[in-house]
């Protein structure tokens, strides 16, 4: 193995970015929701699990900036998938009936995605990798 390969293989930033790009390609092939990128679907899922979630809580759960969440919510509201209720300084987000339908389709797609990458990586490896990445992300978020 040459020096270049060693540097790239042992660079967590490079390998995780490469992995994320590949997972994004797989997710985009699996999730067929028109204009909605996978990130929007995860937001819909969080809103499903937490009806009338505040925008601040949504940002925390998805590890995104408030400006990003505003942009996402605007798009989802425009497509009539969520509603936004403002009460003082807080904004509460809920799913519409159409949002519920998209959520149900998304759950089916999530199973398909897991099946797809599990067939490539192996089921146990996939589950362990996901758990390790989650733990690593939590540790980094605590320190950054």
HUPEDA-V732572 format. One record per residue. RES is the residue in one small letter. SS is DSSP state (a for helix, b for strand, c for the rest). BURIAL is 1 if it has 9 or more other C-alpha atoms within 8 Angstrom, else 0. Layout:
<<RES & SS & BURIAL> <RES & SS & BURIAL>>
This chain:
<<x & c & 0> <x & c & 0> <x & a & 0> <x & a & 0> <x & a & 0> <x & a & 1> <x & a & 0> <x & a & 1> <x & a & 1> <x & c & 0> <x & c & 0> <x & a & 0> <x & a & 0> <x & a & 1> <x & a & 1> <x & a & 0> <x & a & 0> <x & a & 0> <x & a & 0> <x & a & 0> <x & a & 0> <x & a & 0> <x & a & 0> <x & a & 0> <x & a & 0> <x & a & 1> <x & a & 1> <x & a & 1> <x & a & 0> <x & a & 1> <x & c & 1> <x & c & 0> <x & c & 0> <x & c & 0> <x & c & 0> <x & c & 0> <x & c & 1> <x & a & 1> <x & a & 0> <x & a & 1> <x & a & 1> <x & a & 0> <x & a & 1> <x & a & 1> <x & a & 1> <x & a & 1> <x & a & 1> <x & a & 1> <x & a & 0> <x & c & 0> <x & c & 1> <x & c & 0> <x & b & 1> <x & b & 1> <x & a & 1> <x & a & 0> <x & a & 0> <x & a & 1> <x & a & 1> <x & a & 0> <x & a & 0> <x & a & 0> <x & c & 0> <x & c & 0> <x & c & 0> <x & a & 1> <x & a & 0> <x & a & 0> <x & a & 1> <x & a & 0> <x & a & 0> <x & a & 1> <x & a & 1> <x & a & 0> <x & a & 0> <x & a & 1> <x & a & 1> <x & a & 0> <x & c & 0> <x & c & 1> <x & c & 1> <x & b & 1> <x & b & 1> <x & b & 1> <x & b & 0> <x & b & 0> <x & b & 0> <x & c & 0> <x & c & 0> <x & b & 0> <x & b & 1> <x & b & 1> <x & b & 1> <x & b & 1> <x & b & 1> <x & c & 1> <x & a & 0> <x & a & 1> <x & a & 1> <x & a & 1> <x & a & 0> <x & a & 1> <x & a & 1> <x & a & 0> <x & a & 0> <x & a & 1> <x & a & 0> <x & a & 0> <x & a & 1> <x & a & 1> <x & a & 0> <x & a & 1> <x & a & 1> <x & a & 0> <x & a & 0> <x & a & 0> <x & a & 1> <x & a & 1> <x & a & 0> <x & a & 0> <x & a & 0> <x & c & 1> <x & a & 0> <x & a & 0> <x & a & 1> <x & a & 1> <x & a & 0> <x & a & 0> <x & a & 0> <x & a & 0> <x & a & 0> <x & a & 0> <x & a & 0> <x & a & 0> <x & a & 0> <x & a & 0> <x & a & 0> <x & a & 0> <x & a & 0> <x & a & 0> <x & a & 0> <x & a & 0> <x & a & 0> <x & c & 0>>
